[in-house]
Amino acid sequence: MSRRVVRTSKFRHVFGQAVKADQCYDDIRISQMTWDSNFCSVNPKFVAMIVDASGGGAFMVLPLSKTGRIDMSYPTVCGHTGPVLDIEFCPHNDNIIASGSEDCSVMIWEIPDSGLTSPLTDPVVKLEGHSKRVGILSWHPTAHNVLMSAGCDNVVILWNVACGEAVVRIDTVHTDLIYSACWNRDGSKILTSCKDKTMRILDPRKGTVLIEKEKPHEGSRPVRAVFVSDGKILSTGFSRMSERQVALWDPNNFKEPLTLQELDTSSGVLLPFFDPDTGIVYLCGKGDSSIRYFEVTDEAPYVHYLSMYSSKESQKGMGYMPKRGLEVNKCEIARFYKLHERKCEPIVMTVPRKSDLFQEDLYPDTIGPEPSVEADEWFQGKEAQPILISLKDGFVATTKAKEFKVHKSLLKTTTASAGSQQDSSGEVQSLRNEVKDLKAAIEELTKRVRELESKH
Protein backbone atom coordinates (compact mmCIF):
# COMPACT_ATOMS: atom_id res chain seq x y z
CA MET A 1 0.00 0.00 0.00
CA SER A 2 1.26 3.46 -0.84
CA ARG A 3 1.37 5.92 2.02
CA ARG A 4 -0.10 9.37 1.43
CA VAL A 5 2.53 11.98 2.24
CA VAL A 6 1.20 15.14 3.90
CA ARG A 7 2.81 18.31 2.56
CA THR A 8 4.77 20.09 5.26
CA SER A 9 3.83 23.71 5.82
CA LYS A 10 4.01 25.95 8.88
CA PHE A 11 0.61 27.33 7.83
CA ARG A 12 -1.16 23.96 7.70
CA HIS A 13 -2.96 24.66 10.98
CA VAL A 14 -3.93 28.31 10.40
CA PHE A 15 -7.39 28.83 11.86
CA GLY A 16 -9.82 31.72 11.73
CA GLN A 17 -11.83 32.93 14.68
CA ALA A 18 -14.36 35.70 15.14
CA VAL A 19 -13.72 38.12 17.99
CA LYS A 20 -16.08 38.37 20.96
CA ALA A 21 -19.37 40.18 20.43
CA ASP A 22 -18.26 43.25 22.42
CA GLN A 23 -15.34 43.79 20.00
CA CYS A 24 -17.61 44.07 16.94
CA TYR A 25 -19.09 47.28 15.49
CA ASP A 26 -22.88 46.99 15.69
CA ASP A 27 -25.95 48.74 14.29
CA ILE A 28 -24.29 50.05 11.12
CA ARG A 29 -26.43 50.43 8.00
CA ILE A 30 -24.05 48.83 5.48
CA SER A 31 -24.62 50.00 1.89
CA GLN A 32 -27.14 47.99 -0.18
CA MET A 33 -25.31 48.71 -3.45
CA THR A 34 -24.61 45.64 -5.58
CA TRP A 35 -21.18 46.84 -6.73
CA ASP A 36 -18.39 44.23 -6.30
CA SER A 37 -15.86 46.22 -4.28
CA ASN A 38 -14.66 45.56 -0.72
CA PHE A 39 -16.98 48.23 0.82
CA CYS A 40 -14.48 48.41 3.68
CA SER A 41 -10.92 49.63 4.32
CA VAL A 42 -8.88 49.32 7.48
CA ASN A 43 -5.49 50.34 8.91
CA PRO A 44 -3.87 50.33 12.39
CA LYS A 45 -5.92 53.44 13.39
CA PHE A 46 -9.34 53.25 11.70
CA VAL A 47 -11.93 51.06 10.05
CA ALA A 48 -14.04 52.62 7.28
CA MET A 49 -17.29 51.22 5.83
CA ILE A 50 -19.58 52.39 3.03
CA VAL A 51 -23.04 52.99 4.50
CA ASP A 52 -26.51 53.78 3.22
CA ALA A 53 -27.21 57.49 2.94
CA SER A 54 -30.15 59.50 1.72
CA GLY A 55 -29.50 62.12 -0.93
CA GLY A 56 -25.95 61.13 -1.83
CA GLY A 57 -23.14 58.82 -0.79
CA ALA A 58 -21.48 58.35 2.57
CA PHE A 59 -19.04 56.21 4.48
CA MET A 60 -18.29 55.88 8.18
CA VAL A 61 -14.79 56.04 9.70
CA LEU A 62 -14.41 54.65 13.23
CA PRO A 63 -11.32 54.50 15.46
CA LEU A 64 -10.51 50.79 15.95
CA SER A 65 -11.19 51.15 19.69
CA LYS A 66 -14.77 52.40 19.17
CA THR A 67 -16.45 48.98 19.32
CA GLY A 68 -19.98 48.07 20.37
CA ARG A 69 -23.20 49.71 19.23
CA ILE A 70 -22.66 52.73 16.98
CA ASP A 71 -25.20 55.50 17.47
CA MET A 72 -27.49 56.26 14.51
CA SER A 73 -26.38 59.90 14.63
CA TYR A 74 -22.64 59.09 14.43
CA PRO A 75 -21.05 61.50 11.88
CA THR A 76 -20.16 60.23 8.41
CA VAL A 77 -18.04 61.40 5.48
CA CYS A 78 -20.78 62.60 3.17
CA GLY A 79 -19.48 64.92 0.45
CA HIS A 80 -20.43 62.84 -2.62
CA THR A 81 -23.68 63.51 -4.47
CA GLY A 82 -24.02 59.85 -5.56
CA PRO A 83 -23.49 56.50 -3.79
CA VAL A 84 -19.89 55.72 -2.77
CA LEU A 85 -18.58 52.59 -4.57
CA ASP A 86 -15.03 52.16 -3.25
CA ILE A 87 -12.84 53.49 -0.42
CA GLU A 88 -9.17 52.96 0.37
CA PHE A 89 -6.84 54.27 3.08
CA CYS A 90 -3.49 55.70 1.99
CA PRO A 91 -0.66 53.26 2.87
CA HIS A 92 1.69 56.15 3.77
CA ASN A 93 -0.62 58.17 6.03
CA ASP A 94 -3.25 56.45 8.17
CA ASN A 95 -5.40 59.61 8.36
CA ILE A 96 -5.89 59.92 4.58
CA ILE A 97 -8.62 58.02 2.73
CA ALA A 98 -9.80 58.16 -0.89
CA SER A 99 -13.37 57.53 -2.07
CA GLY A 100 -14.82 56.91 -5.53
CA SER A 101 -18.49 57.46 -6.34
CA GLU A 102 -21.33 57.25 -8.83
CA ASP A 103 -21.05 61.04 -9.13
CA CYS A 104 -17.93 60.41 -11.35
CA SER A 105 -15.53 62.02 -8.85
CA VAL A 106 -12.74 60.84 -6.55
CA MET A 107 -12.33 62.65 -3.23
CA ILE A 108 -9.45 62.65 -0.75
CA TRP A 109 -10.30 63.10 2.94
CA GLU A 110 -8.25 63.74 6.07
CA ILE A 111 -9.61 62.08 9.23
CA PRO A 112 -8.65 63.58 12.64
CA ASP A 113 -6.68 61.27 14.97
CA SER A 114 -9.60 60.96 17.38
CA GLY A 115 -12.16 60.28 14.63
CA LEU A 116 -15.03 62.46 13.42
CA THR A 117 -17.05 64.66 15.76
CA SER A 118 -19.21 66.19 13.01
CA PRO A 119 -20.14 65.21 9.44
CA LEU A 120 -17.27 65.71 6.99
CA THR A 121 -18.46 67.29 3.74
CA ASP A 122 -15.40 69.10 2.35
CA PRO A 123 -12.64 66.93 0.88
CA VAL A 124 -8.99 67.97 0.96
CA VAL A 125 -8.86 67.38 -2.80
CA LYS A 126 -11.53 66.61 -5.41
CA LEU A 127 -10.32 64.76 -8.50
CA GLU A 128 -12.48 65.07 -11.60
CA GLY A 129 -11.65 63.36 -14.88
CA HIS A 130 -13.97 60.36 -15.24
CA SER A 131 -17.17 60.65 -17.28
CA LYS A 132 -18.94 57.72 -15.57
CA ARG A 133 -19.01 56.30 -12.06
CA VAL A 134 -15.70 55.49 -10.37
CA GLY A 135 -15.69 51.97 -8.92
CA ILE A 136 -12.02 51.07 -8.31
CA LEU A 137 -9.34 52.89 -6.30
CA SER A 138 -5.79 51.79 -5.46
CA TRP A 139 -2.93 53.78 -3.91
CA HIS A 140 0.58 53.22 -5.24
CA PRO A 141 2.49 50.91 -2.84
CA THR A 142 5.79 52.84 -2.82
CA ALA A 143 5.24 56.30 -4.40
CA HIS A 144 3.88 59.05 -2.17
CA ASN A 145 0.53 60.60 -3.25
CA VAL A 146 0.00 58.51 -6.40
CA LEU A 147 -3.54 57.14 -6.77
CA MET A 148 -5.04 54.94 -9.48
CA SER A 149 -8.75 55.14 -10.28
CA ALA A 150 -10.77 53.11 -12.77
CA GLY A 151 -14.27 54.04 -13.90
CA CYS A 152 -17.20 52.64 -15.82
CA ASP A 153 -16.02 54.80 -18.73
CA ASN A 154 -13.34 52.06 -19.26
CA VAL A 155 -10.62 54.56 -18.34
CA VAL A 156 -7.76 54.20 -15.83
CA ILE A 157 -6.32 57.48 -14.46
CA LEU A 158 -3.13 57.89 -12.41
CA TRP A 159 -3.32 61.00 -10.23
CA ASN A 160 -0.71 63.10 -8.51
CA VAL A 161 -2.98 63.76 -5.55
CA ALA A 162 -0.93 66.57 -3.98
CA CYS A 163 -1.59 68.84 -6.95
CA GLY A 164 -4.86 67.21 -8.04
CA GLU A 165 -3.51 66.41 -11.48
CA ALA A 166 -4.41 63.52 -13.81
CA VAL A 167 -0.86 62.70 -14.98
CA VAL A 168 -1.58 59.50 -16.94
CA ARG A 169 -4.85 58.69 -18.65
CA ILE A 170 -5.19 55.14 -20.07
CA ASP A 171 -8.32 55.40 -22.23
CA THR A 172 -7.64 53.35 -25.38
CA VAL A 173 -6.77 49.95 -23.86
CA HIS A 174 -9.99 48.63 -22.29
CA THR A 175 -12.97 48.10 -24.57
CA ASP A 176 -15.45 47.33 -21.78
CA LEU A 177 -16.06 47.61 -18.02
CA ILE A 178 -12.94 47.15 -15.87
CA TYR A 179 -13.53 44.50 -13.17
CA SER A 180 -10.31 44.90 -11.19
CA ALA A 181 -7.05 46.89 -11.23
CA CYS A 182 -4.06 46.49 -8.91
CA TRP A 183 -0.32 47.26 -8.62
CA ASN A 184 2.55 44.82 -8.28
CA ARG A 185 4.79 44.95 -5.18
CA ASP A 186 6.93 47.92 -6.26
CA GLY A 187 4.27 49.65 -8.37
CA SER A 188 6.12 49.21 -11.68
CA LYS A 189 3.20 47.37 -13.32
CA ILE A 190 -0.61 47.41 -13.26
CA LEU A 191 -2.76 44.31 -13.67
CA THR A 192 -6.34 44.69 -14.91
CA SER A 193 -9.20 42.33 -15.68
CA CYS A 194 -11.98 43.46 -17.97
CA LYS A 195 -15.46 42.50 -19.19
CA ASP A 196 -13.97 41.98 -22.67
CA LYS A 197 -12.59 38.70 -21.18
CA THR A 198 -8.97 39.89 -21.26
CA MET A 199 -6.44 40.14 -18.44
CA ARG A 200 -3.72 42.76 -19.11
CA ILE A 201 -0.39 43.78 -17.60
CA LEU A 202 0.22 47.49 -18.27
CA ASP A 203 3.16 49.86 -18.06
CA PRO A 204 1.57 52.47 -15.76
CA ARG A 205 3.53 55.51 -16.95
CA LYS A 206 3.33 54.81 -20.69
CA GLY A 207 -0.22 53.39 -20.49
CA THR A 208 0.77 50.58 -22.86
CA VAL A 209 -0.05 46.86 -22.73
CA LEU A 210 3.02 44.76 -21.90
CA ILE A 211 1.26 41.40 -22.14
CA GLU A 212 -2.32 40.15 -22.21
CA LYS A 213 -4.27 36.93 -21.78
CA GLU A 214 -7.64 36.37 -23.43
CA LYS A 215 -10.23 34.26 -21.61
CA PRO A 216 -8.30 33.41 -18.41
CA HIS A 217 -11.64 31.83 -17.38
CA GLU A 218 -14.23 30.56 -19.86
CA GLY A 219 -17.29 31.92 -18.06
CA SER A 220 -18.82 35.32 -18.71
CA ARG A 221 -19.04 36.40 -15.06
CA PRO A 222 -16.50 38.84 -13.51
CA VAL A 223 -12.82 37.93 -13.21
CA ARG A 224 -10.56 39.25 -10.43
CA ALA A 225 -6.76 39.12 -10.57
CA VAL A 226 -3.84 39.99 -8.26
CA PHE A 227 -0.05 39.78 -8.45
CA VAL A 228 1.43 37.12 -6.14
CA SER A 229 5.03 35.98 -5.48
CA ASP A 230 7.71 36.19 -8.21
CA GLY A 231 5.51 38.25 -10.53
CA LYS A 232 3.00 35.45 -10.99
CA ILE A 233 -0.72 36.20 -11.23
CA LEU A 234 -3.62 34.62 -9.37
CA SER A 235 -7.07 34.99 -10.93
CA THR A 236 -10.56 34.05 -9.81
CA GLY A 237 -13.43 33.58 -12.23
CA PHE A 238 -16.04 31.16 -13.53
CA SER A 239 -16.10 28.16 -15.84
CA ARG A 240 -18.50 27.86 -18.76
CA MET A 241 -20.77 25.89 -16.40
CA SER A 242 -20.63 28.78 -13.87
CA GLU A 243 -18.40 26.94 -11.41
CA ARG A 244 -16.08 29.21 -9.45
CA GLN A 245 -12.40 28.77 -10.28
CA VAL A 246 -8.98 29.89 -9.07
CA ALA A 247 -5.98 29.87 -11.44
CA LEU A 248 -2.27 30.70 -11.24
CA TRP A 249 -0.45 32.17 -14.25
CA ASP A 250 3.15 32.78 -15.23
CA PRO A 251 3.22 35.96 -17.39
CA ASN A 252 6.31 34.61 -19.19
CA ASN A 253 4.16 31.78 -20.52
CA PHE A 254 0.55 32.93 -20.66
CA LYS A 255 -0.74 30.11 -22.89
CA GLU A 256 -1.74 27.69 -20.12
CA PRO A 257 -2.28 28.26 -16.39
CA LEU A 258 0.20 26.68 -13.96
CA THR A 259 -2.88 25.36 -12.17
CA LEU A 260 -6.65 25.74 -12.51
CA GLN A 261 -8.88 24.52 -9.69
CA GLU A 262 -12.67 24.42 -9.50
CA LEU A 263 -14.10 25.34 -6.12
CA ASP A 264 -17.92 25.30 -6.04
CA THR A 265 -21.05 26.53 -7.82
CA SER A 266 -21.81 29.64 -5.76
CA SER A 267 -22.57 32.83 -7.67
CA GLY A 268 -20.62 35.41 -5.62
CA VAL A 269 -17.48 36.97 -7.11
CA LEU A 270 -14.35 35.81 -5.24
CA LEU A 271 -12.23 38.72 -3.96
CA PRO A 272 -8.56 37.64 -3.56
CA PHE A 273 -6.30 39.08 -0.83
CA PHE A 274 -2.62 38.09 -1.10
CA ASP A 275 -0.10 38.24 1.77
CA PRO A 276 3.44 38.42 0.28
CA ASP A 277 5.06 37.68 3.67
CA THR A 278 3.42 34.27 4.09
CA GLY A 279 2.50 33.41 0.50
CA ILE A 280 -1.12 32.88 1.56
CA VAL A 281 -4.02 34.03 -0.60
CA TYR A 282 -7.43 34.48 1.03
CA LEU A 283 -10.55 34.18 -1.13
CA CYS A 284 -13.65 35.97 0.15
CA GLY A 285 -16.84 35.69 -1.88
CA LYS A 286 -19.48 38.42 -1.91
CA GLY A 287 -22.57 36.81 -0.37
CA ASP A 288 -20.57 33.84 0.99
CA SER A 289 -20.33 32.99 4.65
CA SER A 290 -16.76 31.65 4.38
CA ILE A 291 -13.14 32.68 3.78
CA ARG A 292 -10.94 30.10 2.05
CA TYR A 293 -7.16 30.26 2.32
CA PHE A 294 -4.52 28.76 0.05
CA GLU A 295 -0.72 28.73 0.11
CA VAL A 296 1.03 29.73 -3.14
CA THR A 297 4.36 27.88 -3.60
CA ASP A 298 6.87 26.91 -6.32
CA GLU A 299 5.89 23.23 -6.23
CA ALA A 300 2.95 21.70 -8.10
CA PRO A 301 0.03 22.13 -7.84
CA TYR A 302 1.34 25.62 -6.83
CA VAL A 303 -1.91 26.68 -5.09
CA HIS A 304 -2.41 24.46 -2.03
CA TYR A 305 -5.68 24.51 -0.12
CA LEU A 306 -5.10 25.10 3.61
CA SER A 307 -8.44 25.55 5.32
CA MET A 308 -11.65 27.56 5.50
CA TYR A 309 -13.26 29.86 8.04
CA SER A 310 -17.07 29.62 8.09
CA SER A 311 -19.79 31.53 9.91
CA LYS A 312 -23.57 31.71 9.73
CA GLU A 313 -23.88 35.19 8.28
CA SER A 314 -22.99 36.06 4.68
CA GLN A 315 -20.51 38.83 3.99
CA LYS A 316 -21.41 42.05 2.15
CA GLY A 317 -17.84 43.34 2.13
CA MET A 318 -14.38 42.77 3.53
CA GLY A 319 -11.50 44.88 4.87
CA TYR A 320 -7.95 43.53 5.14
CA MET A 321 -5.62 44.84 7.86
CA PRO A 322 -2.03 45.74 6.83
CA LYS A 323 0.59 43.53 8.49
CA ARG A 324 1.75 46.32 10.83
CA GLY A 325 -1.69 46.38 12.48
CA LEU A 326 -1.55 42.76 13.71
CA GLU A 327 -0.82 41.43 17.22
CA VAL A 328 2.44 39.56 16.69
CA ASN A 329 2.57 38.27 20.28
CA LYS A 330 -0.56 36.21 19.54
CA CYS A 331 0.84 34.74 16.28
CA GLU A 332 -1.83 36.61 14.31
CA ILE A 333 -0.97 36.44 10.58
CA ALA A 334 -4.07 38.15 9.13
CA ARG A 335 -7.16 40.04 10.24
CA PHE A 336 -10.29 40.68 8.22
CA TYR A 337 -13.16 43.06 8.92
CA LYS A 338 -16.26 41.28 7.67
CA LEU A 339 -19.37 43.35 6.89
CA HIS A 340 -22.79 41.85 7.57
CA GLU A 341 -26.21 43.43 7.14
CA ARG A 342 -25.94 45.56 10.30
CA LYS A 343 -22.45 45.08 11.69
CA CYS A 344 -18.71 44.80 11.11
CA GLU A 345 -17.05 41.74 12.66
CA PRO A 346 -13.25 41.30 12.89
CA ILE A 347 -11.99 37.80 11.98
CA VAL A 348 -8.53 36.85 13.28
CA MET A 349 -6.29 34.28 11.53
CA THR A 350 -3.65 32.73 13.80
CA VAL A 351 -0.98 30.01 13.68
CA PRO A 352 -1.06 28.00 16.92
CA ARG A 353 2.32 28.15 18.68
CA LYS A 354 3.15 27.26 22.27
CA SER A 355 5.94 29.79 22.70
CA ASP A 356 5.29 33.43 23.61
CA LEU A 357 8.52 34.51 21.91
CA PHE A 358 8.54 36.46 18.64
CA GLN A 359 8.16 33.98 15.76
CA GLU A 360 10.64 35.18 13.14
CA ASP A 361 9.54 32.64 10.54
CA LEU A 362 5.96 33.99 10.65
CA TYR A 363 6.98 37.65 10.53
CA PRO A 364 9.72 38.48 8.01
CA ASP A 365 10.36 42.21 7.53
CA THR A 366 7.20 43.68 6.04
CA ILE A 367 6.17 46.81 4.13
CA GLY A 368 6.16 49.87 6.39
CA PRO A 369 4.30 53.19 6.05
CA GLU A 370 7.26 55.18 4.71
CA PRO A 371 7.09 55.83 0.93
CA SER A 372 10.33 55.16 -0.96
CA VAL A 373 9.80 57.69 -3.77
CA GLU A 374 7.92 60.96 -4.28
CA ALA A 375 5.13 61.28 -6.86
CA ASP A 376 7.05 63.58 -9.22
CA GLU A 377 10.11 61.30 -9.20
CA TRP A 378 8.00 58.23 -9.87
CA PHE A 379 6.14 59.81 -12.79
CA GLN A 380 9.54 60.78 -14.22
CA GLY A 381 10.62 57.13 -14.21
CA LYS A 382 12.24 56.43 -10.83
CA GLU A 383 11.58 52.93 -9.43
CA ALA A 384 11.94 51.99 -5.77
CA GLN A 385 11.35 48.87 -3.72
CA PRO A 386 9.13 49.18 -0.61
CA ILE A 387 10.86 50.21 2.63
CA LEU A 388 10.59 47.24 5.00
CA ILE A 389 10.23 47.29 8.79
CA SER A 390 10.61 44.64 11.50
CA LEU A 391 7.61 43.65 13.61
CA LYS A 392 9.76 42.17 16.40
CA ASP A 393 8.44 44.54 19.07
CA GLY A 394 5.11 45.15 17.35
CA PHE A 395 4.70 48.08 14.99
CA VAL A 396 5.77 51.40 16.49
CA ALA A 397 5.66 54.51 14.32
CA THR A 398 9.30 55.58 14.59
CA THR A 399 8.84 58.40 12.12
CA LYS A 400 5.94 60.79 11.91
CA ALA A 401 3.38 59.73 9.33
CA LYS A 402 4.19 61.20 5.95
CA GLU A 403 2.45 64.55 6.07
CA PHE A 404 -0.22 65.06 3.45
CA LYS A 405 0.58 68.33 1.71
CA VAL A 406 -1.61 69.80 -0.97
CA HIS A 407 -0.22 72.40 -3.36
CA LYS A 408 -3.30 74.59 -3.27
CA SER A 409 -1.87 77.00 -5.83
CA LEU A 410 -1.84 74.14 -8.37
CA LEU A 411 -5.24 72.69 -7.58
CA LYS A 412 -7.04 74.64 -10.27
CA THR A 413 -5.45 72.23 -12.76
CA THR A 414 -7.37 69.30 -11.28
CA THR A 415 -9.77 68.29 -13.98
CA ALA A 416 -8.85 66.60 -17.18
CA SER A 417 -11.49 68.63 -18.99
CA ALA A 418 -10.79 71.22 -21.65
CA GLY A 419 -12.12 74.14 -19.61
CA SER A 420 -9.42 73.64 -17.01
CA GLN A 421 -6.72 75.08 -19.29
CA GLN A 422 -8.15 78.58 -18.92
CA ASP A 423 -8.20 78.17 -15.13
CA SER A 424 -4.59 77.04 -15.07
CA SER A 425 -3.37 79.91 -17.27
CA GLY A 426 -5.17 82.40 -15.00
CA GLU A 427 -3.65 80.71 -11.96
CA VAL A 428 -0.15 80.89 -13.46
CA GLN A 429 -0.65 84.59 -14.20
CA SER A 430 -1.72 85.31 -10.60
CA LEU A 431 1.37 83.43 -9.33
CA ARG A 432 3.58 85.52 -11.60
CA ASN A 433 2.00 88.72 -10.27
CA GLU A 434 2.57 87.48 -6.71
CA VAL A 435 6.25 86.79 -7.41
CA LYS A 436 6.60 90.24 -9.03
CA ASP A 437 5.10 91.93 -5.92
CA LEU A 438 7.42 89.95 -3.63
CA LYS A 439 10.49 90.96 -5.66
CA ALA A 440 9.44 94.62 -5.48
CA ALA A 441 8.98 94.35 -1.70
CA ILE A 442 12.43 92.74 -1.27
CA GLU A 443 14.06 95.48 -3.35
CA GLU A 444 12.34 98.16 -1.23
CA LEU A 445 13.55 96.53 2.01
CA THR A 446 17.12 96.15 0.68
CA LYS A 447 17.13 99.85 -0.24
CA ARG A 448 16.00 100.85 3.28
CA VAL A 449 18.64 98.62 4.94
CA ARG A 450 21.38 100.29 2.85
CA GLU A 451 20.12 103.76 3.82
CA LEU A 452 20.15 102.85 7.53
CA GLU A 453 23.65 101.34 7.27
CA SER A 454 25.00 104.49 5.57
CA LYS A 455 23.63 106.71 8.42
CA HIS A 456 25.54 104.63 10.99
Disulfide bonds with the S-S distance in Angstrom:
none
